[in-house]
Amino acid sequence: GRYKGRVETAEITLFKSLGLGIEDLAVGLKVFQKAKAEGLGQQIEW
């Protein structure tokens, strides 16, 4: 890359996630329901 990343362990990388987990869950549920209704995907043993 153009710039070096962390060069010392004291340097901290910060990630600020914007949004709410509940939004991810809502979208995931809709995708799951649509895939199930259309017979898509496959069952895996967990």
C-alpha positions in Angstrom: 0.0 0.0 0.0 0.8 3.6 -0.1 1.3 4.0 3.7 2.7 1.7 6.3 0.2 0.2 8.7 0.9 -0.2 12.4 4.6 -0.3 13.1 4.4 -0.6 16.9 2.0 -2.6 19.2 1.1 0.6 21.0 -0.6 2.0 17.9 -4.3 1.4 18.0 -6.6 0.8 15.1 -10.2 2.0 15.6 -13.3 0.8 13.8 -16.6 2.6 14.3 -19.5 0.5 13.1 -22.5 2.6 12.2 -26.0 1.1 12.3 -27.9 -1.3 14.6 -27.6 -5.0 14.9 -31.4 -5.2 14.8 -31.3 -3.9 11.2 -29.0 -6.8 10.2 -31.3 -9.2 11.9 -34.4 -7.8 10.1 -32.7 -8.0 6.7 -31.4 -11.5 7.4 -34.9 -12.7 8.3 -36.4 -11.3 5.1 -33.7 -13.0 3.0 -34.2 -16.3 4.9 -37.9 -16.2 4.4 -37.7 -15.4 0.7 -35.1 -18.2 0.1 -37.2 -20.7 2.1 -40.4 -19.7 0.1 -38.5 -20.2 -3.2 -36.9 -23.5 -2.1 -33.4 -22.1 -2.2 -30.5 -23.0 0.0 -29.7 -26.1 1.9 -30.1 -27.4 5.4 -26.9 -28.1 7.3 -26.5 -30.0 10.5 -25.3 -27.6 13.2 
